[in-house]
Amino acid sequence: MTHVPITDDSIRLGQFLKLADLAETGAHARELLDDGAVTVNGEPEGRRGRQLVRGDRVEVDLPTGVVRATVG
């Protein structure tokens, strides 16, 4: 699991996916969310604007396997 530090108190999920290198672009982040490939704290998530805070766990089901990152 990758720990990704943030500078503010929260970050939007779409931004986090790019920051953590889980999505190449905002459009790619939207695709992942639309495809149901993203979970936050074990729950499916489809909102790019979902606010994440430190300690949140994000999982993305990519063709190469599941990738996990924690908001720091």
PQR file with spaces between the fields and no chain letter, atoms N, CA, C, O and H, PARSE charges and radii, in Angstrom:
ATOM       1  N    MET     1       0.856   -1.175    0.000 -0.4000 1.5000
ATOM       2  CA   MET     1       0.000    0.000    0.000 -0.0000 2.0000
ATOM       3  C    MET     1       0.902    1.239    0.000  0.5500 1.7000
ATOM       4  O    MET     1       1.874    1.326    0.750 -0.5500 1.4000
ATOM       5  N    THR     2       0.549    2.179   -0.856 -0.4000 1.5000
ATOM       6  CA   THR     2       1.309    3.415   -0.973 -0.0000 2.0000
ATOM       7  C    THR     2       0.705    4.477   -0.074  0.5500 1.7000
ATOM       8  O    THR     2      -0.515    4.637   -0.034 -0.5500 1.4000
ATOM       9  H    THR     2      -0.240    2.107   -1.465  0.4000 1.0000
ATOM      10  N    HIS     3       1.546    5.203    0.645 -0.4000 1.5000
ATOM      11  CA   HIS     3       1.101    6.316    1.487 -0.0000 2.0000
ATOM      12  C    HIS     3       1.357    7.595    0.706  0.5500 1.7000
ATOM      13  O    HIS     3       2.498    7.891    0.351 -0.5500 1.4000
ATOM      14  H    HIS     3       2.537    5.074    0.612  0.4000 1.0000
ATOM      15  N    VAL     4       0.283    8.366    0.432 -0.4000 1.5000
ATOM      16  CA   VAL     4       0.405    9.574   -0.380 -0.0000 2.0000
ATOM      17  C    VAL     4       0.105   10.793    0.496  0.5500 1.7000
ATOM      18  O    VAL     4      -1.042   11.003    0.891 -0.5500 1.4000
ATOM      19  H    VAL     4      -0.644    8.126    0.720  0.4000 1.0000
ATOM      20  N    PRO     5       1.131   11.599    0.802 -0.5600 1.5000
ATOM      21  CA   PRO     5       0.909   12.774    1.645  0.2800 2.0000
ATOM      22  C    PRO     5       0.143   13.873    0.917  0.5500 1.7000
ATOM      23  O    PRO     5       0.315   14.069   -0.286 -0.5500 1.4000
ATOM      24  N    ILE     6      -0.702   14.585    1.654 -0.4000 1.5000
ATOM      25  CA   ILE     6      -1.409   15.741    1.107 -0.0000 2.0000
ATOM      26  C    ILE     6      -1.050   16.957    1.959  0.5500 1.7000
ATOM      27  O    ILE     6      -0.666   16.823    3.121 -0.5500 1.4000
ATOM      28  H    ILE     6      -0.842   14.426    2.631  0.4000 1.0000
ATOM      29  N    THR     7      -1.180   18.143    1.366 -0.4000 1.5000
ATOM      30  CA   THR     7      -0.796   19.360    2.080 -0.0000 2.0000
ATOM      31  C    THR     7      -1.965   20.020    2.798  0.5500 1.7000
ATOM      32  O    THR     7      -1.764   20.726    3.786 -0.5500 1.4000
ATOM      33  H    THR     7      -1.492   18.252    0.422  0.4000 1.0000
ATOM      34  N    ASP     8      -3.183   19.800    2.313 -0.4000 1.5000
ATOM      35  CA   ASP     8      -4.369   20.381    2.941 -0.0000 2.0000
ATOM      36  C    ASP     8      -5.030   19.347    3.850  0.5500 1.7000
ATOM      37  O    ASP     8      -4.548   18.223    3.991 -0.5500 1.4000
ATOM      38  H    ASP     8      -3.346   19.226    1.510  0.4000 1.0000
ATOM      39  N    ASP     9      -6.144   19.750    4.461 -0.4000 1.5000
ATOM      40  CA   ASP     9      -6.883   18.834    5.337 -0.0000 2.0000
ATOM      41  C    ASP     9      -7.630   17.758    4.561  0.5500 1.7000
ATOM      42  O    ASP     9      -7.892   16.677    5.087 -0.5500 1.4000
ATOM      43  H    ASP     9      -6.536   20.662    4.347  0.4000 1.0000
ATOM      44  N    SER    10      -7.977   18.056    3.297 -0.4000 1.5000
ATOM      45  CA   SER    10      -8.710   17.093    2.473 -0.0000 2.0000
ATOM      46  C    SER    10      -8.300   17.263    1.017  0.5500 1.7000
ATOM      47  O    SER    10      -7.655   18.243    0.642 -0.5500 1.4000
ATOM      48  H    SER    10      -7.764   18.935    2.869  0.4000 1.0000
ATOM      49  N    ILE    11      -8.695   16.276    0.202 -0.4000 1.5000
ATOM      50  CA   ILE    11      -8.418   16.297   -1.229 -0.0000 2.0000
ATOM      51  C    ILE    11      -9.558   15.588   -1.934  0.5500 1.7000
ATOM      52  O    ILE    11     -10.128   14.636   -1.399 -0.5500 1.4000
ATOM      53  H    ILE    11      -9.218   15.480    0.507  0.4000 1.0000
ATOM      54  N    ARG    12      -9.893   16.044   -3.126 -0.4000 1.5000
ATOM      55  CA   ARG    12     -10.942   15.387   -3.910 -0.0000 2.0000
ATOM      56  C    ARG    12     -10.404   14.078   -4.469  0.5500 1.7000
ATOM      57  O    ARG    12      -9.223   13.963   -4.798 -0.5500 1.4000
ATOM      58  H    ARG    12      -9.430   16.817   -3.560  0.4000 1.0000
ATOM      59  N    LEU    13     -11.286   13.100   -4.570 -0.4000 1.5000
ATOM      60  CA   LEU    13     -10.897   11.770   -5.021 -0.0000 2.0000
ATOM      61  C    LEU    13     -10.241   11.814   -6.399  0.5500 1.7000
ATOM      62  O    LEU    13      -9.220   11.160   -6.612 -0.5500 1.4000
ATOM      63  H    LEU    13     -12.245   13.193   -4.302  0.4000 1.0000
ATOM      64  N    GLY    14     -10.803   12.564   -7.330 -0.4000 1.5000
ATOM      65  CA   GLY    14     -10.225   12.651   -8.675 -0.0000 2.0000
ATOM      66  C    GLY    14      -8.805   13.172   -8.642  0.5500 1.7000
ATOM      67  O    GLY    14      -7.941   12.670   -9.361 -0.5500 1.4000
ATOM      68  H    GLY    14     -11.633   13.095   -7.157  0.4000 1.0000
ATOM      69  N    GLN    15      -8.554   14.177   -7.813 -0.4000 1.5000
ATOM      70  CA   GLN    15      -7.207   14.726   -7.673 -0.0000 2.0000
ATOM      71  C    GLN    15      -6.271   13.707   -7.032  0.5500 1.7000
ATOM      72  O    GLN    15      -5.118   13.565   -7.437 -0.5500 1.4000
ATOM      73  H    GLN    15      -9.256   14.584   -7.229  0.4000 1.0000
ATOM      74  N    PHE    16      -6.783   13.003   -6.029 -0.4000 1.5000
ATOM      75  CA   PHE    16      -5.966   12.011   -5.336 -0.0000 2.0000
ATOM      76  C    PHE    16      -5.558   10.885   -6.278  0.5500 1.7000
ATOM      77  O    PHE    16      -4.417   10.426   -6.232 -0.5500 1.4000
ATOM      78  H    PHE    16      -7.720   13.119   -5.700  0.4000 1.0000
ATOM      79  N    LEU    17      -6.471   10.437   -7.126 -0.4000 1.5000
ATOM      80  CA   LEU    17      -6.146    9.361   -8.059 -0.0000 2.0000
ATOM      81  C    LEU    17      -4.983    9.760   -8.954  0.5500 1.7000
ATOM      82  O    LEU    17      -4.120    8.936   -9.255 -0.5500 1.4000
ATOM      83  H    LEU    17      -7.398   10.810   -7.163  0.4000 1.0000
ATOM      84  N    LYS    18      -4.954   11.013   -9.379 -0.4000 1.5000
ATOM      85  CA   LYS    18      -3.840   11.494  -10.207 -0.0000 2.0000
ATOM      86  C    LYS    18      -2.568   11.646   -9.367  0.5500 1.7000
ATOM      87  O    LYS    18      -1.490   11.239   -9.801 -0.5500 1.4000
ATOM      88  H    LYS    18      -5.655   11.683   -9.134  0.4000 1.0000
ATOM      89  N    LEU    19      -2.682   12.223   -8.177 -0.4000 1.5000
ATOM      90  CA   LEU    19      -1.530   12.435   -7.304 -0.0000 2.0000
ATOM      91  C    LEU    19      -0.860   11.114   -6.940  0.5500 1.7000
ATOM      92  O    LEU    19       0.366   11.040   -6.855 -0.5500 1.4000
ATOM      93  H    LEU    19      -3.557   12.554   -7.824  0.4000 1.0000
ATOM      94  N    ALA    20      -1.653   10.083   -6.727 -0.4000 1.5000
ATOM      95  CA   ALA    20      -1.138    8.768   -6.337 -0.0000 2.0000
ATOM      96  C    ALA    20      -0.713    7.930   -7.546  0.5500 1.7000
ATOM      97  O    ALA    20      -0.329    6.770   -7.397 -0.5500 1.4000
ATOM      98  H    ALA    20      -2.649   10.143   -6.796  0.4000 1.0000
ATOM      99  N    ASP    21      -0.784    8.521   -8.741 -0.4000 1.5000
ATOM     100  CA   ASP    21      -0.449    7.823   -9.991 -0.0000 2.0000
ATOM     101  C    ASP    21      -1.338    6.609  -10.233  0.5500 1.7000
ATOM     102  O    ASP    21      -0.905    5.619  -10.823 -0.5500 1.4000
ATOM     103  H    ASP    21      -1.096    9.463   -8.862  0.4000 1.0000
ATOM     104  N    LEU    22      -2.573    6.693   -9.775 -0.4000 1.5000
ATOM     105  CA   LEU    22      -3.547    5.637  -10.043 -0.0000 2.0000
ATOM     106  C    LEU    22      -4.356    5.947  -11.296  0.5500 1.7000
ATOM     107  O    LEU    22      -4.988    5.059  -11.868 -0.5500 1.4000
ATOM     108  H    LEU    22      -2.925    7.497   -9.296  0.4000 1.0000
ATOM     109  N    ALA    23      -4.336    7.214  -11.722 -0.4000 1.5000
ATOM     110  CA   ALA    23      -4.983    7.651  -12.958 -0.0000 2.0000
ATOM     111  C    ALA    23      -4.042    8.618  -13.659  0.5500 1.7000
ATOM     112  O    ALA    23      -3.388    9.438  -13.015 -0.5500 1.4000
ATOM     113  H    ALA    23      -3.823    7.935  -11.257  0.4000 1.0000
ATOM     114  N    GLU    24      -3.979    8.516  -14.982 -0.4000 1.5000
ATOM     115  CA   GLU    24      -3.069    9.369  -15.741 -0.0000 2.0000
ATOM     116  C    GLU    24      -3.601   10.787  -15.898  0.5500 1.7000
ATOM     117  O    GLU    24      -2.837   11.752  -15.876 -0.5500 1.4000
ATOM     118  H    GLU    24      -4.510    7.849  -15.505  0.4000 1.0000
ATOM     119  N    THR    25      -4.917   10.906  -16.056 -0.4000 1.5000
ATOM     120  CA   THR    25      -5.552   12.208  -16.286 -0.0000 2.0000
ATOM     121  C    THR    25      -6.881   12.259  -15.542  0.5500 1.7000
ATOM     122  O    THR    25      -7.327   11.261  -14.975 -0.5500 1.4000
ATOM     123  H    THR    25      -5.538   10.122  -16.073  0.4000 1.0000
ATOM     124  N    GLY    26      -7.504   13.429  -15.550 -0.4000 1.5000
ATOM     125  CA   GLY    26      -8.834   13.544  -14.963 -0.0000 2.0000
ATOM     126  C    GLY    26      -9.849   12.684  -15.702  0.5500 1.7000
ATOM     127  O    GLY    26     -10.752   12.113  -15.090 -0.5500 1.4000
ATOM     128  H    GLY    26      -7.141   14.240  -16.010  0.4000 1.0000
ATOM     129  N    ALA    27      -9.700   12.595  -17.013 -0.4000 1.5000
ATOM     130  CA   ALA    27     -10.605   11.756  -17.807 -0.0000 2.0000
ATOM     131  C    ALA    27     -10.428   10.280  -17.452  0.5500 1.7000
ATOM     132  O    ALA    27     -11.404    9.532  -17.388 -0.5500 1.4000
ATOM     133  H    ALA    27      -8.967   13.059  -17.510  0.4000 1.0000
ATOM     134  N    HIS    28      -9.199    9.871  -17.224 -0.4000 1.5000
ATOM     135  CA   HIS    28      -8.940    8.485  -16.831 -0.0000 2.0000
ATOM     136  C    HIS    28      -9.534    8.210  -15.449  0.5500 1.7000
ATOM     137  O    HIS    28     -10.084    7.135  -15.212 -0.5500 1.4000
ATOM     138  H    HIS    28      -8.407   10.479  -17.275  0.4000 1.0000
ATOM     139  N    ALA    29      -9.423    9.176  -14.541 -0.4000 1.5000
ATOM     140  CA   ALA    29     -10.020    9.035  -13.207 -0.0000 2.0000
ATOM     141  C    ALA    29     -11.533    8.849  -13.340  0.5500 1.7000
ATOM     142  O    ALA    29     -12.113    7.991  -12.675 -0.5500 1.4000
ATOM     143  H    ALA    29      -8.976   10.049  -14.734  0.4000 1.0000
ATOM     144  N    ARG    30     -12.172    9.649  -14.195 -0.4000 1.5000
ATOM     145  CA   ARG    30     -13.618    9.544  -14.415 -0.0000 2.0000
ATOM     146  C    ARG    30     -13.977    8.156  -14.945  0.5500 1.7000
ATOM     147  O    ARG    30     -14.962    7.561  -14.508 -0.5500 1.4000
ATOM     148  H    ARG    30     -11.701   10.347  -14.735  0.4000 1.0000
ATOM     149  N    GLU    31     -13.180    7.641  -15.885 -0.4000 1.5000
ATOM     150  CA   GLU    31     -13.423    6.302  -16.430 -0.0000 2.0000
ATOM     151  C    GLU    31     -13.380    5.244  -15.332  0.5500 1.7000
ATOM     152  O    GLU    31     -14.255    4.381  -15.251 -0.5500 1.4000
ATOM     153  H    GLU    31     -12.380    8.125  -16.240  0.4000 1.0000
ATOM     154  N    LEU    32     -12.353    5.321  -14.491 -0.4000 1.5000
ATOM     155  CA   LEU    32     -12.226    4.356  -13.398 -0.0000 2.0000
ATOM     156  C    LEU    32     -13.433    4.405  -12.471  0.5500 1.7000
ATOM     157  O    LEU    32     -13.948    3.369  -12.051 -0.5500 1.4000
ATOM     158  H    LEU    32     -11.642    6.021  -14.557  0.4000 1.0000
ATOM     159  N    LEU    33     -13.879    5.617  -12.155 -0.4000 1.5000
ATOM     160  CA   LEU    33     -15.029    5.787  -11.273 -0.0000 2.0000
ATOM     161  C    LEU    33     -16.309    5.292  -11.929  0.5500 1.7000
ATOM     162  O    LEU    33     -17.128    4.635  -11.286 -0.5500 1.4000
ATOM     163  H    LEU    33     -13.460    6.459  -12.496  0.4000 1.0000
ATOM     164  N    ASP    34     -16.483    5.608  -13.215 -0.4000 1.5000
ATOM     165  CA   ASP    34     -17.677    5.171  -13.948 -0.0000 2.0000
ATOM     166  C    ASP    34     -17.728    3.654  -14.092  0.5500 1.7000
ATOM     167  O    ASP    34     -18.806    3.059  -14.120 -0.5500 1.4000
ATOM     168  H    ASP    34     -15.818    6.141  -13.737  0.4000 1.0000
ATOM     169  N    ASP    35     -16.541    3.028  -14.184 -0.4000 1.5000
ATOM     170  CA   ASP    35     -16.467    1.574  -14.339 -0.0000 2.0000
ATOM     171  C    ASP    35     -16.634    0.824  -13.020  0.5500 1.7000
ATOM     172  O    ASP    35     -16.671   -0.406  -13.007 -0.5500 1.4000
ATOM     173  H    ASP    35     -15.665    3.511  -14.161  0.4000 1.0000
ATOM     174  N    GLY    36     -16.734    1.563  -11.904 -0.4000 1.5000
ATOM     175  CA   GLY    36     -16.886    0.922  -10.603 -0.0000 2.0000
ATOM     176  C    GLY    36     -15.605    0.291  -10.101  0.5500 1.7000
ATOM     177  O    GLY    36     -15.646   -0.642   -9.299 -0.5500 1.4000
ATOM     178  H    GLY    36     -16.703    2.562  -11.914  0.4000 1.0000
ATOM     179  N    ALA    37     -14.454    0.793  -10.567 -0.4000 1.5000
ATOM     180  CA   ALA    37     -13.164    0.201  -10.210 -0.0000 2.0000
ATOM     181  C    ALA    37     -12.572    0.784   -8.933  0.5500 1.7000
ATOM     182  O    ALA    37     -11.519    0.332   -8.483 -0.5500 1.4000
ATOM     183  H    ALA    37     -14.421    1.551  -11.218  0.4000 1.0000
ATOM     184  N    VAL    38     -13.236    1.791   -8.334 -0.4000 1.5000
ATOM     185  CA   VAL    38     -12.662    2.499   -7.189 -0.0000 2.0000
ATOM     186  C    VAL    38     -13.490    2.248   -5.925  0.5500 1.7000
ATOM     187  O    VAL    38     -14.718    2.326   -5.944 -0.5500 1.4000
ATOM     188  H    VAL    38     -14.091    2.158   -8.700  0.4000 1.0000
ATOM     189  N    THR    39     -12.793    1.948   -4.834 -0.4000 1.5000
ATOM     190  CA   THR    39     -13.447    1.878   -3.533 -0.0000 2.0000
ATOM     191  C    THR    39     -12.706    2.802   -2.570  0.5500 1.7000
ATOM     192  O    THR    39     -11.495    2.995   -2.676 -0.5500 1.4000
ATOM     193  H    THR    39     -11.796    1.885   -4.818  0.4000 1.0000
ATOM     194  N    VAL    40     -13.457    3.362   -1.635 -0.4000 1.5000
ATOM     195  CA   VAL    40     -12.890    4.194   -0.576 -0.0000 2.0000
ATOM     196  C    VAL    40     -13.292    3.569    0.744  0.5500 1.7000
ATOM     197  O    VAL    40     -14.479    3.414    1.030 -0.5500 1.4000
ATOM     198  H    VAL    40     -14.441    3.205   -1.549  0.4000 1.0000
ATOM     199  N    ASN    41     -12.310    3.213    1.542 -0.4000 1.5000
ATOM     200  CA   ASN    41     -12.559    2.560    2.834 -0.0000 2.0000
ATOM     201  C    ASN    41     -13.451    1.330    2.681  0.5500 1.7000
ATOM     202  O    ASN    41     -14.298    1.051    3.530 -0.5500 1.4000
ATOM     203  H    ASN    41     -11.346    3.339    1.310  0.4000 1.0000
ATOM     204  N    GLY    42     -13.244    0.598    1.578 -0.4000 1.5000
ATOM     205  CA   GLY    42     -13.964   -0.646    1.344 -0.0000 2.0000
ATOM     206  C    GLY    42     -15.329   -0.491    0.707  0.5500 1.7000
ATOM     207  O    GLY    42     -15.985   -1.495    0.430 -0.5500 1.4000
ATOM     208  H    GLY    42     -12.556    0.825    0.888  0.4000 1.0000
ATOM     209  N    GLU    43     -15.782    0.731    0.464 -0.4000 1.5000
ATOM     210  CA   GLU    43     -17.097    0.981   -0.139 -0.0000 2.0000
ATOM     211  C    GLU    43     -16.936    1.488   -1.569  0.5500 1.7000
ATOM     212  O    GLU    43     -16.081    2.337   -1.824 -0.5500 1.4000
ATOM     213  H    GLU    43     -15.249    1.547    0.689  0.4000 1.0000
ATOM     214  N    PRO    44     -17.742    0.985   -2.511 -0.5600 1.5000
ATOM     215  CA   PRO    44     -17.664    1.484   -3.892  0.2800 2.0000
ATOM     216  C    PRO    44     -17.918    2.991   -3.938  0.5500 1.7000
ATOM     217  O    PRO    44     -18.776    3.514   -3.228 -0.5500 1.4000
ATOM     218  N    GLU    45     -17.155    3.671   -4.788 -0.4000 1.5000
ATOM     219  CA   GLU    45     -17.294    5.124   -4.902 -0.0000 2.0000
ATOM     220  C    GLU    45     -17.269    5.530   -6.370  0.5500 1.7000
ATOM     221  O    GLU    45     -16.417    5.074   -7.132 -0.5500 1.4000
ATOM     222  H    GLU    45     -16.458    3.246   -5.366  0.4000 1.0000
ATOM     223  N    GLY    46     -18.206    6.388   -6.763 -0.4000 1.5000
ATOM     224  CA   GLY    46     -18.288    6.846   -8.143 -0.0000 2.0000
ATOM     225  C    GLY    46     -18.221    8.350   -8.289  0.5500 1.7000
ATOM     226  O    GLY    46     -18.345    8.871   -9.398 -0.5500 1.4000
ATOM     227  H    GLY    46     -18.898    6.759   -6.144  0.4000 1.0000
ATOM     228  N    ARG    47     -18.026    9.062   -7.179 -0.4000 1.5000
ATOM     229  CA   ARG    47     -18.007   10.537   -7.223 -0.0000 2.0000
ATOM     230  C    ARG    47     -16.578   11.055   -7.257  0.5500 1.7000
ATOM     231  O    ARG    47     -15.808   10.838   -6.321 -0.5500 1.4000
ATOM     232  H    ARG    47     -17.925    8.639   -6.279  0.4000 1.0000
ATOM     233  N    ARG    48     -16.231   11.732   -8.327 -0.4000 1.5000
ATOM     234  CA   ARG    48     -14.889   12.285   -8.469 -0.0000 2.0000
ATOM     235  C    ARG    48     -14.624   13.370   -7.426  0.5500 1.7000
ATOM     236  O    ARG    48     -13.481   13.575   -7.016 -0.5500 1.4000
ATOM     237  H    ARG    48     -16.856   11.908   -9.088  0.4000 1.0000
ATOM     238  N    GLY    49     -15.674   14.059   -7.000 -0.4000 1.5000
ATOM     239  CA   GLY    49     -15.534   15.143   -6.038 -0.0000 2.0000
ATOM     240  C    GLY    49     -15.567   14.714   -4.585  0.5500 1.7000
ATOM     241  O    GLY    49     -15.519   15.567   -3.698 -0.5500 1.4000
ATOM     242  H    GLY    49     -16.602   13.892   -7.333  0.4000 1.0000
ATOM     243  N    ARG    50     -15.647   13.426   -4.314 -0.4000 1.5000
ATOM     244  CA   ARG    50     -15.667   12.923   -2.932 -0.0000 2.0000
ATOM     245  C    ARG    50     -14.453   13.454   -2.180  0.5500 1.7000
ATOM     246  O    ARG    50     -13.323   13.340   -2.655 -0.5500 1.4000
ATOM     247  H    ARG    50     -15.686   12.734   -5.035  0.4000 1.0000
ATOM     248  N    GLN    51     -14.689   14.031   -1.013 -0.4000 1.5000
ATOM     249  CA   GLN    51     -13.598   14.577   -0.204 -0.0000 2.0000
ATOM     250  C    GLN    51     -12.947   13.454    0.602  0.5500 1.7000
ATOM     251  O    GLN    51     -13.623   12.711    1.314 -0.5500 1.4000
ATOM     252  H    GLN    51     -15.608   14.123   -0.628  0.4000 1.0000
ATOM     253  N    LEU    52     -11.641   13.343    0.480 -0.4000 1.5000
ATOM     254  CA   LEU    52     -10.870   12.375    1.245 -0.0000 2.0000
ATOM     255  C    LEU    52     -10.090   13.109    2.326  0.5500 1.7000
ATOM     256  O    LEU    52      -9.671   14.251    2.136 -0.5500 1.4000
ATOM     257  H    LEU    52     -11.091   13.946   -0.099  0.4000 1.0000
ATOM     258  N    VAL    53      -9.901   12.455    3.447 -0.4000 1.5000
ATOM     259  CA   VAL    53      -9.110   13.018    4.542 -0.0000 2.0000
ATOM     260  C    VAL    53      -8.011   12.019    4.904  0.5500 1.7000
ATOM     261  O    VAL    53      -8.038   10.864    4.479 -0.5500 1.4000
ATOM     262  H    VAL    53     -10.242   11.528    3.602  0.4000 1.0000
ATOM     263  N    ARG    54      -7.060   12.480    5.684 -0.4000 1.5000
ATOM     264  CA   ARG    54      -5.954   11.605    6.085 -0.0000 2.0000
ATOM     265  C    ARG    54      -6.485   10.309    6.710  0.5500 1.7000
ATOM     266  O    ARG    54      -7.408   10.326    7.524 -0.5500 1.4000
ATOM     267  H    ARG    54      -7.038   13.418    6.029  0.4000 1.0000
ATOM     268  N    GLY    55      -5.892    9.213    6.316 -0.4000 1.5000
ATOM     269  CA   GLY    55      -6.302    7.911    6.834 -0.0000 2.0000
ATOM     270  C    GLY    55      -7.250    7.159    5.918  0.5500 1.7000
ATOM     271  O    GLY    55      -7.413    5.948    6.070 -0.5500 1.4000
ATOM     272  H    GLY    55      -5.142    9.199    5.655  0.4000 1.0000
ATOM     273  N    ASP    56      -7.885    7.847    4.964 -0.4000 1.5000
ATOM     274  CA   ASP    56      -8.769    7.159    4.020 -0.0000 2.0000
ATOM     275  C    ASP    56      -7.952    6.210    3.152  0.5500 1.7000
ATOM     276  O    ASP    56      -6.827    6.516    2.757 -0.5500 1.4000
ATOM     277  H    ASP    56      -7.753    8.831    4.841  0.4000 1.0000
ATOM     278  N    ARG    57      -8.545    5.046    2.862 -0.4000 1.5000
ATOM     279  CA   ARG    57      -7.900    4.039    2.021 -0.0000 2.0000
ATOM     280  C    ARG    57      -8.615    3.965    0.681  0.5500 1.7000
ATOM     281  O    ARG    57      -9.837    3.828    0.630 -0.5500 1.4000
ATOM     282  H    ARG    57      -9.459    4.798    3.183  0.4000 1.0000
ATOM     283  N    VAL    58      -7.856    4.056   -0.396 -0.4000 1.5000
ATOM     284  CA   VAL    58      -8.413    4.009   -1.745 -0.0000 2.0000
ATOM     285  C    VAL    58      -7.860    2.779   -2.447  0.5500 1.7000
ATOM     286  O    VAL    58      -6.656    2.524   -2.415 -0.5500 1.4000
ATOM     287  H    VAL    58      -6.863    4.168   -0.354  0.4000 1.0000
ATOM     288  N    GLU    59      -8.748    2.017   -3.084 -0.4000 1.5000
ATOM     289  CA   GLU    59      -8.336    0.863   -3.876 -0.0000 2.0000
ATOM     290  C    GLU    59      -8.861    1.033   -5.289  0.5500 1.7000
ATOM     291  O    GLU    59     -10.000    1.452   -5.496 -0.5500 1.4000
ATOM     292  H    GLU    59      -9.726    2.225   -3.110  0.4000 1.0000
ATOM     293  N    VAL    60      -8.018    0.702   -6.263 -0.4000 1.5000
ATOM     294  CA   VAL    60      -8.412    0.775   -7.663 -0.0000 2.0000
ATOM     295  C    VAL    60      -8.128   -0.570   -8.304  0.5500 1.7000
ATOM     296  O    VAL    60      -7.010   -1.081   -8.227 -0.5500 1.4000
ATOM     297  H    VAL    60      -7.092    0.361   -6.096  0.4000 1.0000
ATOM     298  N    ASP    61      -9.143   -1.143   -8.937 -0.4000 1.5000
ATOM     299  CA   ASP    61      -9.016   -2.429   -9.613 -0.0000 2.0000
ATOM     300  C    ASP    61      -8.583   -2.169  -11.054  0.5500 1.7000
ATOM     301  O    ASP    61      -9.409   -1.893  -11.925 -0.5500 1.4000
ATOM     302  H    ASP    61     -10.051   -0.729   -9.000  0.4000 1.0000
ATOM     303  N    LEU    62      -7.289   -2.262  -11.287 -0.4000 1.5000
ATOM     304  CA   LEU    62      -6.715   -2.027  -12.615 -0.0000 2.0000
ATOM     305  C    LEU    62      -6.533   -3.367  -13.332  0.5500 1.7000
ATOM     306  O    LEU    62      -6.559   -4.419  -12.694 -0.5500 1.4000
ATOM     307  H    LEU    62      -6.618   -2.486  -10.580  0.4000 1.0000
ATOM     308  N    PRO    63      -6.348   -3.331  -14.665 -0.5600 1.5000
ATOM     309  CA   PRO    63      -6.104   -4.596  -15.396  0.2800 2.0000
ATOM     310  C    PRO    63      -4.886   -5.355  -14.874  0.5500 1.7000
ATOM     311  O    PRO    63      -4.818   -6.578  -14.999 -0.5500 1.4000
ATOM     312  N    THR    64      -3.931   -4.641  -14.292 -0.4000 1.5000
ATOM     313  CA   THR    64      -2.719   -5.285  -13.771 -0.0000 2.0000
ATOM     314  C    THR    64      -2.895   -5.788  -12.346  0.5500 1.7000
ATOM     315  O    THR    64      -1.991   -6.422  -11.801 -0.5500 1.4000
ATOM     316  H    THR    64      -3.987   -3.648  -14.190  0.4000 1.0000
ATOM     317  N    GLY    65      -4.041   -5.517  -11.736 -0.4000 1.5000
ATOM     318  CA   GLY    65      -4.309   -5.938  -10.370 -0.0000 2.0000
ATOM     319  C    GLY    65      -4.796   -4.788   -9.518  0.5500 1.7000
ATOM     320  O    GLY    65      -4.845   -3.646   -9.974 -0.5500 1.4000
ATOM     321  H    GLY    65      -4.775   -5.002  -12.179  0.4000 1.0000
ATOM     322  N    VAL    66      -5.151   -5.082   -8.296 -0.4000 1.5000
ATOM     323  CA   VAL    66      -5.656   -4.064   -7.377 -0.0000 2.0000
ATOM     324  C    VAL    66      -4.485   -3.261   -6.809  0.5500 1.7000
ATOM     325  O    VAL    66      -3.487   -3.822   -6.358 -0.5500 1.4000
ATOM     326  H    VAL    66      -5.111   -6.010   -7.925  0.4000 1.0000
ATOM     327  N    VAL    67      -4.633   -1.934   -6.843 -0.4000 1.5000
ATOM     328  CA   VAL    67      -3.614   -1.034   -6.305 -0.0000 2.0000
ATOM     329  C    VAL    67      -4.246   -0.276   -5.144  0.5500 1.7000
ATOM     330  O    VAL    67      -5.381    0.191   -5.243 -0.5500 1.4000
ATOM     331  H    VAL    67      -5.445   -1.478   -7.210  0.4000 1.0000
ATOM     332  N    ARG    68      -3.504   -0.156   -4.037 -0.4000 1.5000
ATOM     333  CA   ARG    68      -4.015    0.499   -2.836 -0.0000 2.0000
ATOM     334  C    ARG    68      -3.161    1.705   -2.485  0.5500 1.7000
ATOM     335  O    ARG    68      -1.942    1.698   -2.659 -0.5500 1.4000
ATOM     336  H    ARG    68      -2.582   -0.536   -3.957  0.4000 1.0000
ATOM     337  N    ALA    69      -3.826    2.741   -1.988 -0.4000 1.5000
ATOM     338  CA   ALA    69      -3.123    3.938   -1.523 -0.0000 2.0000
ATOM     339  C    ALA    69      -3.864    4.499   -0.324  0.5500 1.7000
ATOM     340  O    ALA    69      -5.089    4.415   -0.233 -0.5500 1.4000
ATOM     341  H    ALA    69      -4.816    2.747   -1.847  0.4000 1.0000
ATOM     342  N    THR    70      -3.101    5.069    0.589 -0.4000 1.5000
ATOM     343  CA   THR    70      -3.668    5.702    1.785 -0.0000 2.0000
ATOM     344  C    THR    70      -3.408    7.191    1.723  0.5500 1.7000
ATOM     345  O    THR    70      -2.321    7.626    1.342 -0.5500 1.4000
ATOM     346  H    THR    70      -2.107    5.137    0.515  0.4000 1.0000
ATOM     347  N    VAL    71      -4.416    7.977    2.101 -0.4000 1.5000
ATOM     348  CA   VAL    71      -4.264    9.430    2.137 -0.0000 2.0000
ATOM     349  C    VAL    71      -3.463    9.791    3.382  0.5500 1.7000
ATOM     350  O    VAL    71      -3.791    9.366    4.489 -0.5500 1.4000
ATOM     351  H    VAL    71      -5.298    7.624    2.410  0.4000 1.0000
ATOM     352  N    GLY    72      -2.422   10.571    3.189 -0.4000 1.5000
ATOM     353  CA   GLY    72      -1.578   10.957    4.315 -0.0000 2.0000
ATOM     354  C    GLY    72      -1.600   12.401    4.488  0.5500 1.7000
ATOM     355  O    GLY    72      -0.947   12.925    5.390 -0.5500 1.4000
ATOM     356  H    GLY    72      -2.155   10.917    2.289  0.4000 1.0000
